[in-house]
Amino acid sequence: MKKTGRILLVVLVLAVATALLYPTFKWYVLTPAETKQLAAGSDYQIRDYVRGQAEKDVRILKSLAKENPNDEVSSEYKYLIKDAKAELSRQRRQNPDKWTNYALLSSFSGEDSFFSAIEAHYRENLLSVKENSNYILQLGLDLRGGMSVLLEADVDSFAEKNGYIPDSAELISLLNEDISILNSRIDQFGVTEPDIRLQGSDQILIEISGETDPERVDSFLRSRGSLTFQLVDNSLTERVEREFVENKSKFFDSDGNLVAPSYIPENRMLAGYYTEDDYGIENLESLVVLRREIGLDGAHLKSANVSQDEQTRRPVVNFTLDSEGGDIFYNLTSKNTGASLAVVMDGKVKSVARINSAIRDSVQLSGGFTEDEAQSLAVSLKTASLPIDLKVLSEQAVGASLGDDAVKISLRAILIGFLLVVLFVAIYYGPSGFVADFALLMNLYMMIALLSALNYTMTLSSIAGIVLTLGMAIDANVIIFERMKEELEKGALGYQIVLSGFKKAFWTIMDSNITTIIAALVLSIFGSSSVKGFANTLAIGIVCSLFTSLFVSHLIFDLFITEDNMKRVKLSWRKQR
């Protein structure tokens, strides 16, 4: 590769690394602490905050429109002008010559639309911050504090349900399925999702970093999830719906729980039909009366996915059943053709579909779903029931102060180690040392960028891997410089020294680093959690080190020492022969 091409490659790598690192930089440097705290909260907390702020701003703007109607809209609220223009366009009204407080307020058809515009602004900003947190370098439990929960497979419950005790291989397979389901359905307990992994042959360890509500964690962990298919009583549902529209309060007790009217018989049950709002929160849309008898248990469900209806081109949800479930479902649908069937998860109706014909093992649900609704339902179907129940063995809280101390100590260790290495190399190797220091800086920059792109969770062991990588990165440059010094002592000059030094050091560096990468990969695959953290950062760091030491360092020397420039190269503070 020509010199120009190599320069462009380095610039491209730095540009990509900067783009990958920007979300982390934005989160930890540019995002205010209050905003991060809000984004780290639950969807319910975000919704309550956003609506509270919107309500506050509505009062302020109404007051401004009344007291200072002719004043220009302040910069704080100019974002509403775009929504106001859209509102006027829908009303076929002209835009005002000047956007005053009164003109802004009067552009909206009512207070509800005004409130909605403000709410959308806060919601989009806060949810975008929350979304950005999925692409940053995370801090693990030992750095940030949080909770550690140990779960154990409930083998007795499984044996009672299935009639046999699973062997070790099947138990591990069941627990891995549990882990997959927990990862799919779990609500975010902060800016990071919990780290869920197998421990031993019958346990699952969950680590939740950040400040976490223990009650919320317990609620999630103790929820076993239930998925059932139940027939709908259409006549009673219509009656309940009419009454629900007229007076919703009569269907709830003082604690907010649903209360069935007295005319609903014992063999029927009242359930709510829920949909997700813009915050991802489930809201009660309507009421459904179900037959209490379960038509089909979700344990028979094998898979679920989303596709498109060939005629309507609308999203549909497809799921398949095992052989036993297929027989049960065929018997159910053949006897109830024309009736409505509800998909019920954890007591909440997720979907209602009409049975058009007898169905055995392959089922398609179509209900005018949006793409997001269909995807959400498919996930719900796949993750409602755990293959094997879990019981909580222990819960341990790691205090925030411990996390803060760990972060400070870790950062100090990296900084001190880095500065000592940089100073030593710069002093010992002179101008050439600065080349190595630049390569080291780029190595660290690339490594952090890659870890950020992978949404990697940093732990103390991960930081140890970074520190070791920095040492190995310098070691590669030291080997190169020593080979160059050998050529210098032989009487070689300028470009010959550089070319020969890198050529002779190449395989030595490659051999040592490749063997280290192999060891890191083995540790990453078979090691414990803490060992994996060390191994992963080490492997990524070595790959970056190979690029910076063999490519970037070589390029810098080539820029200053050409074939026509045969001056001597200074490689040490010691007098050169």
Buried (B, 14 or more C-beta within 10 A) or exposed (E): EEEEEBBEBBEEBBEBBEEBBBBBBBBEEEBEEEBBBBBBBBBEBBBEBBBEBBEEBBEEBBEBBEEEEEEEBEEEBEEBBEBBBEBBEEEEEEEBEEBBBBBBBBBBEEEEBBBBBBBBBBBEBBBEBBEBBEBBBBBBBBBBBBBBBBBBBBBEBBEEEEEEEBEEEBBBBBBBEBBBBBEEBBEBBBBBBBBBBBBEEBBBBBBBBBBBEEEBBBEBBEEEBBBBBBBBBBEBBEBBBEBBEEEEEEBEEEEEEBEBBEEBEEEBBBBBBBBEEEBBBBEBEBBBBBBEEBBBBBBBBEEBBBEEEEEEEBBBBBBBBEEEBBBBBBBBBEEBEEBBBBBBBBEBBBBBBEBEEBBBBEBEBBBEBEEEBBBBBBBBBBBBBBBBBBEBEEBEBBEEEBBEEBBEEBEEBBEEBBEEBBEEBBEBBBEBBBBBBBBBBBBBBBBBBBBBBBBBBBBBBBBBBBBBBBEBBBBBBBBBBBBBBBBBEEEBBBBBBBBBBBEBBBEBBEEBBEEBBEEBBEBBEEBEBBBBBBBBBBBBBBBBBBBBBBBBBBBBBBEEBEEEEBEEBEBBEEEEE
